[in-house]
Amino acid sequence: MKNDAQSLAFPESGIVLVDLSLKPIGSDSGAVRILRSQDVDGDETAIGIPDKILAAIRSRSPADHAGLPMYFLIGKRKYRCRSYYVQSERAGSDLGILAMHLDSDEDLADRIGPLGAEHGLTEREQEILRGLALGMSNKELADWMNISPNTVKSFARLIMIKLGVKTRAAVLGKLLEPRAET
């Protein structure tokens, strides 16, 4: 059995290499710890790349992989994924590889706390804000937080009122505004 410190420890970053069919062909230990799947009996299995990331990658052509970030959750831990298309240096070789860099997205959490404190957001509202910043839909947020999509909408409206904005995009704009150093 893991102790509390081990169960709370998460890797900060990792690299996964996938072929153009998005099948993993190599990874470092950080990526394995981030993406490791568990079977029904709790035994470790192969790494599993989240469907949201796979769908985003499939929607891009190889030339469009320029490190644009995608965000995903594993449990309640937030990660950012940047993908890069790597071509072979061999003349005539058509072997392409996609390198995926995964890292924790703690800088996002660092911005939510001060913004929440400044505008009087509750912990639950900050959790909704975190999901909004990750691009989660109302349904995804509802599933993640074990609440109804209508409750998510209500929280989102309260956040907008407290921040003095009218759209989700404006909420994210507030989150990305430079904060004054205290």
C-alpha positions in Angstrom: 0.0 0.0 0.0 1.3 3.5 -0.9 1.8 6.1 1.7 0.1 9.5 1.4 3.2 11.2 0.1 3.6 8.6 -2.7 -0.1 8.7 -3.6 0.0 12.5 -3.9 3.2 12.6 -5.9 2.7 13.2 -9.6 5.3 13.4 -12.3 5.7 16.9 -13.7 6.6 16.0 -17.3 7.2 13.3 -19.8 7.7 12.5 -23.5 5.8 10.0 -25.6 6.7 9.1 -29.2 3.9 7.8 -31.4 3.8 6.6 -35.0 1.4 8.4 -37.4 -1.3 5.9 -36.5 -1.0 7.3 -33.0 0.3 4.0 -31.5 2.8 4.6 -28.8 6.3 3.5 -29.8 8.4 4.9 -26.9 8.1 6.9 -23.7 10.1 8.1 -20.8 9.4 7.2 -17.2 7.6 10.5 -16.6 5.1 9.9 -19.4 4.6 6.3 -18.2 3.7 7.6 -14.7 1.3 10.2 -16.1 -0.4 8.0 -18.6 -0.3 4.5 -17.0 -3.6 2.7 -17.2 -5.0 0.5 -14.5 -6.9 -2.7 -15.3 -9.9 -3.8 -13.2 -7.8 -5.6 -10.7 -5.6 -2.6 -10.2 -2.6 -4.0 -12.1 -0.7 -1.6 -14.2 -1.1 -1.9 -18.0 0.2 0.0 -21.0 0.1 3.7 -21.2 -3.2 5.2 -22.4 -3.3 8.5 -24.2 -6.5 10.4 -23.4 -9.2 10.4 -26.1 -9.4 14.2 -26.1 -5.7 14.4 -27.0 -6.0 11.7 -29.7 -9.0 13.5 -31.2 -7.2 16.9 -31.2 -4.1 15.3 -32.8 -6.2 13.5 -35.5 -7.8 16.8 -36.4 -4.4 18.3 -37.3 -2.2 17.6 -40.3 1.4 16.6 -39.5 2.5 20.1 -40.6 0.2 21.7 -38.0 2.0 20.2 -35.0 3.9 23.2 -33.9 3.7 22.7 -30.1 0.2 24.2 -29.8 -1.0 23.1 -26.3 -3.9 20.8 -25.5 -5.1 20.3 -22.0 -6.4 17.2 -20.2 -7.1 15.8 -16.8 -6.1 12.6 -15.1 -8.1 12.4 -11.9 -8.1 16.0 -10.7 -4.5 16.7 -12.0 -4.2 19.0 -15.0 -1.7 18.4 -17.7 -0.7 20.2 -20.9 0.3 18.3 -24.1 2.3 19.8 -26.9 2.9 17.7 -30.0 5.6 18.0 -32.6 6.0 16.2 -35.9 9.5 14.8 -36.3 10.6 13.7 -39.8 13.3 11.2 -40.6 16.6 12.7 -41.8 17.1 9.8 -44.2 16.6 10.7 -47.8 13.5 8.9 -49.2 12.4 7.7 -45.8 8.7 8.4 -45.2 8.9 7.4 -41.5 7.3 10.2 -39.4 7.0 10.3 -35.6 5.0 12.5 -33.4 6.6 13.6 -30.2 4.2 14.5 -27.4 5.5 16.5 -24.5 3.3 16.3 -21.4 3.7 18.5 -18.4 1.7 19.5 -15.4 -0.2 22.7 -15.7 0.4 24.2 -12.3 0.8 27.7 -13.7 -2.9 27.7 -14.4 -3.7 26.8 -10.8 -1.3 29.6 -9.7 -3.4 32.1 -11.6 -6.8 30.8 -10.5 -6.2 31.3 -6.7 -5.3 35.0 -6.8 -8.1 35.8 -9.3 -10.5 33.9 -7.1 -9.4 35.7 -4.0 -9.6 39.0 -5.7 -13.1 38.5 -6.9 -14.5 36.4 -3.9 -14.8 33.1 -5.8 -15.7 30.1 -3.7 -13.6 26.9 -3.9 -16.3 25.3 -6.0 -16.4 28.3 -8.3 -12.6 28.1 -8.6 -12.9 24.4 -9.5 -15.4 25.3 -12.3 -13.0 28.1 -13.5 -10.2 25.6 -13.6 -12.3 23.3 -15.8 -13.3 26.3 -18.1 -9.7 27.2 -18.5 -8.9 23.7 -19.5 -11.6 23.9 -22.2 -13.9 21.4 -20.6 -17.6 21.4 -21.7 -20.4 21.7 -19.2 -21.0 17.9 -19.4 -17.2 17.1 -18.9 -17.2 19.5 -15.9 -20.4 17.9 -14.5 -18.9 14.4 -14.8 -15.6 15.5 -13.3 -17.3 17.2 -10.3 -20.2 14.8 -9.9 -22.8 17.6 -10.4 -25.4 18.2 -13.1 -24.6 20.2 -16.2 -27.3 22.8 -15.1 -25.4 23.3 -11.9 -22.2 23.9 -13.9 -24.0 26.5 -15.9 -25.2 28.2 -12.8 -21.7 28.3 -11.4 -20.3 29.6 -14.7 -22.9 32.4 -14.6 -22.0 33.3 -11.0 -18.3 33.4 -12.0 -19.1 35.8 -14.9 -21.1 38.0 -12.6 -18.3 38.1 -10.0 -15.7 38.8 -12.6 -17.8 41.5 -14.3 -17.8 39.8 -17.7 -20.5 38.4 -20.0 -18.9 35.5 -21.9 -16.7 32.4 -21.1 -14.1 33.9 -23.4 -14.0 37.0 -21.3 -13.6 34.8 -18.2 -10.5 33.3 -19.7 -9.3 36.7 -20.7 -9.5 37.8 -17.0 -7.6 34.6 -16.1 -4.8 35.4 -18.5 -4.5 39.1 -17.6 -1.1 40.0 -16.1 -1.5 40.0 -12.3 0.1 42.7 -10.2 2.9 41.4 -7.9 2.0 41.6 -4.3 
